[in-house]
Amino acid sequence: MKASEALPFGVAAVAAGLVWAFSMSATGTSEPWDAEGGYYFGALLLAGVVSGFLAPKPLWGVYLGALLGQVAYQLIFLKIGPLVGVGFVFLLFYTLVFLAGAAASGALRGALR
C-alpha cells in the first residue's frame, strides 16, 4: 500500500472503530446497530464526513479502512457469537453509509480548493 493510500485507510479505520468504541457510552449497547434511534447510521455518516474531509482519496481505501476498523474493534473488544458471519455481511452494507459521507465531504473539500 502506498503512503497516499495508507492515510485514508488509517483515518477511516480509526474513525469507524470509534463509532463502535463510543456506542456503549452513547447508547448503552455494545453494538451500535442494537441501539434505538439512528445512532449507528448517524455516527457512521458523521465519521465518514470527518474522514473524507481529512483524507478523501482513494475511496476504496476509505471503504476498506472503515470496514476493517469496525471488524477489528469487534474482534478485539467484543465477544464473538455464532452470528458473526451475518454481522460481517451487515457491515459490508452499513459501511456504504460511511463511504457516502466521506465521498460527499471529499467532494466539498475539492470544491472549496
C-alpha positions, 0 to 999 in steps of 0.5 A: 500500500502506498503512503497516499493510500495508507492515510485514508485507510488509517483515518477511516479505520480509526474513525469507524472503530470509534463509532463502535468504541463510543456506542456503549457510552452513547447508547448503552449497547455494545453494538451500535446497530442494537441501539434505538434511534439512528445512532449507528447510521448517524455516527457512521455518516458523521465519521465518514464526513470527518474522514473524507474531509481529512483524507478523501482519496482513494475511496476504496481505501476509505471503504476498506479502512472503515470496514476493517476498523469496525471488524477489528474493534469487534474482534478485539473488544467484543465477544464473538457469537455464532452470528458473526458471519451475518454481522460481517455481511451487515457491515459490508452494507452499513459501511456504504453509509460511511463511504457516502459521507466521506465521498460527499465531504471529499467532494466539498473539500475539492470544491472549496480548493 
